[in-house]
Amino acid sequence: MSSWSHDTWEGPMTEDARIREDIERLRAEIESLEGADPATREKLRRLVEDLEGRLEHADQAPGHEDLADQLRDTMLQFETSHPTLTGILNDIMIKLVNMGI
């Protein structure tokens, strides 16, 4: 018979926690990109910083269209060369939309 402790169960992840998890996956993917020049890596790192900033200030919604455009542009740029990166960006974009960000 298995035992379950209420203290060890954290409950369902919030959408914010899921996005933060995706951002960590995105960071790892950026670091593992093969053949990416320094300018591309820097662009991706700035995108991560923008995502984190938007999450920190989610209640201040202005500017979210710019972030969505940035995500779409980046997804198009890496769609064929880095499908994993594109998938993570797509997941993040969907979650941000669901949160109204």
Backbone as CSV, one residue per row, in Angstrom:
resi,resn,N_x,N_y,N_z,CA_x,CA_y,CA_z,C_x,C_y,C_z
1,MET,0.838,-1.161,0.000,0.000,0.000,0.000,0.890,1.232,0.000
2,SER,0.613,2.130,-0.919,1.452,3.316,-1.000,0.905,4.407,-0.096
3,SER,1.825,5.192,0.410,1.396,6.296,1.262,1.639,7.601,0.525
4,TRP,0.793,8.543,0.800,0.892,9.839,0.155,0.832,10.901,1.222
5,SER,1.772,11.788,1.179,1.818,12.852,2.173,1.363,14.157,1.533
6,HIS,0.389,14.799,2.133,-0.110,16.064,1.631,1.000,17.108,1.596
7,ASP,1.938,17.022,2.511,3.017,18.007,2.594,3.941,17.972,1.385
8,THR,4.030,16.838,0.710,4.960,16.739,-0.411,4.308,17.095,-1.734
9,TRP,3.005,17.249,-1.768,2.325,17.580,-3.003,2.156,19.076,-3.103
10,GLU,2.646,19.643,-4.181,2.617,21.088,-4.329,1.391,21.577,-5.077
11,GLY,0.620,20.694,-5.633,-0.556,21.102,-6.378,-0.207,21.420,-7.820
12,PRO,-1.212,21.806,-8.589,-0.980,22.084,-9.999,-0.104,23.320,-10.182
13,MET,0.706,23.277,-11.229,1.570,24.417,-11.534,0.723,25.559,-12.074
14,THR,1.073,26.761,-11.688,0.403,27.926,-12.240,0.939,28.185,-13.642
15,GLU,0.194,28.954,-14.412,0.636,29.299,-15.768,1.958,30.058,-15.705
16,ASP,2.114,30.909,-14.709,3.356,31.655,-14.521,4.518,30.695,-14.300
17,ALA,4.316,29.676,-13.465,5.372,28.696,-13.191,5.706,27.902,-14.444
18,ARG,4.694,27.591,-15.241,4.939,26.852,-16.490,5.762,27.682,-17.466
19,ILE,5.453,28.977,-17.559,6.227,29.844,-18.455,7.665,29.944,-17.965
20,ARG,7.839,30.085,-16.665,9.207,30.162,-16.128,9.983,28.874,-16.406
21,GLU,9.294,27.749,-16.340,9.923,26.472,-16.673,10.306,26.450,-18.154
22,ASP,9.417,26.946,-19.010,9.715,27.025,-20.438,10.883,27.970,-20.710
23,ILE,10.960,29.052,-19.959,12.075,29.990,-20.136,13.395,29.307,-19.788
24,GLU,13.390,28.492,-18.757,14.615,27.750,-18.416,14.981,26.764,-19.522
25,ARG,13.969,26.112,-20.106,14.217,25.220,-21.245,14.778,26.015,-22.418
26,LEU,14.243,27.217,-22.627,14.717,28.087,-23.701,16.171,28.474,-23.477
27,ARG,16.521,28.837,-22.238,17.924,29.170,-21.918,18.858,28.002,-22.265
28,ALA,18.463,26.812,-21.867,19.284,25.628,-22.136,19.423,25.403,-23.644
29,GLU,18.338,25.597,-24.363,18.377,25.410,-25.813,19.274,26.450,-26.477
30,ILE,19.219,27.682,-25.998,20.076,28.744,-26.546,21.544,28.386,-26.342
31,GLU,21.867,27.886,-25.154,23.255,27.529,-24.867,23.734,26.348,-25.709
32,SER,22.812,25.507,-26.130,23.215,24.326,-26.897,23.117,24.531,-28.407
33,LEU,22.743,25.726,-28.853,22.625,25.974,-30.289,23.964,25.776,-30.978
34,GLU,23.930,24.986,-32.015,25.154,24.764,-32.793,25.167,25.717,-33.976
35,GLY,26.293,26.315,-34.215,26.456,27.181,-35.369,25.836,28.559,-35.228
36,ALA,25.387,28.907,-34.059,24.793,30.233,-33.856,25.896,31.247,-33.592
37,ASP,25.824,32.354,-34.295,26.830,33.391,-34.094,26.523,34.159,-32.806
38,PRO,27.506,34.887,-32.285,27.309,35.617,-31.024,26.142,36.609,-31.079
39,ALA,25.925,37.259,-32.207,24.832,38.222,-32.315,23.475,37.529,-32.167
40,THR,23.351,36.340,-32.733,22.104,35.576,-32.623,21.863,35.155,-31.187
41,ARG,22.896,34.661,-30.539,22.762,34.265,-29.129,22.364,35.462,-28.263
42,GLU,22.967,36.618,-28.541,22.650,37.817,-27.771,21.207,38.239,-28.002
43,LYS,20.736,38.161,-29.228,19.342,38.486,-29.534,18.394,37.575,-28.748
44,LEU,18.717,36.303,-28.704,17.891,35.343,-27.974,17.943,35.593,-26.468
45,ARG,19.101,35.940,-25.957,19.217,36.247,-24.528,18.402,37.491,-24.165
46,ARG,18.404,38.493,-25.054,17.590,39.688,-24.809,16.104,39.338,-24.820
47,LEU,15.723,38.423,-25.694,14.331,37.982,-25.730,13.946,37.327,-24.406
48,VAL,14.822,36.506,-23.874,14.577,35.867,-22.570,14.427,36.939,-21.488
49,GLU,15.305,37.929,-21.498,15.214,39.014,-20.515,13.895,39.772,-20.657
50,ASP,13.472,40.012,-21.900,12.190,40.690,-22.132,11.029,39.852,-21.604
51,LEU,11.095,38.540,-21.828,10.046,37.645,-21.322,9.978,37.709,-19.797
52,GLU,11.128,37.628,-19.164,11.164,37.674,-17.700,10.656,39.018,-17.181
53,GLY,11.031,40.078,-17.850,10.562,41.398,-17.454,9.059,41.526,-17.586
54,ARG,8.517,40.967,-18.647,7.066,41.016,-18.857,6.351,40.219,-17.771
55,LEU,6.920,39.091,-17.363,6.307,38.303,-16.291,6.345,39.049,-14.960
56,GLU,7.451,39.737,-14.708,7.584,40.485,-13.459,6.592,41.641,-13.385
57,HIS,6.238,42.166,-14.546,5.351,43.335,-14.594,4.108,43.012,-15.414
58,ALA,3.553,41.838,-15.199,2.390,41.380,-15.966,1.187,42.296,-15.799
59,ASP,1.096,42.967,-14.677,-0.043,43.854,-14.437,0.066,45.150,-15.234
60,GLN,1.226,45.404,-15.795,1.444,46.589,-16.626,1.493,46.142,-18.084
61,ALA,0.348,45.841,-18.657,0.215,45.192,-19.954,0.764,45.937,-21.172
62,PRO,0.874,47.279,-21.188,1.339,47.912,-22.419,2.668,47.333,-22.900
63,GLY,2.772,47.196,-24.211,3.994,46.663,-24.790,3.937,45.182,-25.081
64,HIS,2.849,44.505,-24.708,2.810,43.066,-24.937,2.733,42.729,-26.417
65,GLU,2.219,43.653,-27.253,2.194,43.390,-28.696,3.611,43.317,-29.237
66,ASP,4.482,44.183,-28.720,5.878,44.164,-29.161,6.533,42.833,-28.821
67,LEU,6.264,42.325,-27.648,6.836,41.043,-27.234,6.295,39.918,-28.101
68,ALA,5.008,39.945,-28.389,4.409,38.921,-29.251,5.028,38.970,-30.641
69,ASP,5.242,40.183,-31.171,5.889,40.330,-32.479,7.311,39.788,-32.446
70,GLN,8.011,40.079,-31.362,9.383,39.594,-31.188,9.406,38.060,-31.193
71,LEU,8.481,37.460,-30.459,8.406,36.000,-30.405,8.106,35.423,-31.785
72,ARG,7.131,36.004,-32.483,6.784,35.506,-33.825,7.963,35.627,-34.784
73,ASP,8.631,36.782,-34.774,9.781,36.987,-35.661,10.886,35.973,-35.382
74,THR,11.154,35.735,-34.108,12.193,34.780,-33.733,11.801,33.366,-34.145
75,MET,10.530,33.035,-33.962,10.065,31.706,-34.364,10.244,31.507,-35.868
76,LEU,9.906,32.515,-36.650,10.065,32.404,-38.105,11.527,32.264,-38.498
77,GLN,12.392,32.985,-37.799,13.819,32.949,-38.104,14.414,31.564,-37.863
78,PHE,13.954,30.860,-36.821,14.557,29.590,-36.436,13.694,28.370,-36.759
79,GLU,12.594,28.599,-37.432,11.610,27.542,-37.684,12.218,26.265,-38.266
80,THR,13.033,26.384,-39.292,13.591,25.186,-39.915,14.933,24.775,-39.326
81,SER,15.734,25.738,-38.915,17.077,25.388,-38.432,17.088,24.883,-36.992
82,HIS,16.155,25.325,-36.175,16.132,24.939,-34.765,14.685,24.704,-34.307
83,PRO,14.096,23.591,-34.731,12.680,23.334,-34.409,12.389,23.225,-32.911
84,THR,13.323,22.745,-32.117,13.093,22.650,-30.668,12.950,24.043,-30.072
85,LEU,13.834,24.941,-30.455,13.772,26.327,-29.997,12.436,26.949,-30.398
86,THR,12.033,26.723,-31.640,10.759,27.255,-32.130,9.584,26.700,-31.336
87,GLY,9.618,25.424,-31.010,8.542,24.816,-30.222,8.436,25.423,-28.837
88,ILE,9.565,25.673,-28.195,9.567,26.282,-26.863,9.006,27.698,-26.938
89,LEU,9.448,28.467,-27.946,8.938,29.828,-28.110,7.433,29.824,-28.343
90,ASN,6.954,28.877,-29.133,5.522,28.765,-29.389,4.758,28.461,-28.097
91,ASP,5.283,27.541,-27.302,4.652,27.217,-26.014,4.554,28.459,-25.125
92,ILE,5.645,29.219,-25.074,5.664,30.427,-24.252,4.647,31.432,-24.766
93,MET,4.593,31.619,-26.077,3.674,32.591,-26.647,2.224,32.222,-26.340
94,ILE,1.885,30.955,-26.457,0.525,30.499,-26.162,0.173,30.755,-24.701
95,LYS,1.110,30.448,-23.813,0.855,30.652,-22.375,0.704,32.133,-22.035
96,LEU,1.506,32.980,-22.677,1.378,34.414,-22.432,0.015,34.926,-22.903
97,VAL,-0.417,34.444,-24.051,-1.732,34.840,-24.561,-2.825,34.394,-23.605
98,ASN,-2.719,33.150,-23.112,-3.711,32.633,-22.169,-3.752,33.449,-20.886
99,MET,-2.623,34.038,-20.506,-2.556,34.853,-19.301,-2.971,36.297,-19.572
100,GLY,-3.155,36.625,-20.843,-3.525,37.994,-21.193,-2.351,38.946,-21.231
101,ILE,-1.176,38.393,-21.380,0.046,39.208,-21.413,0.457,39.407,-22.860
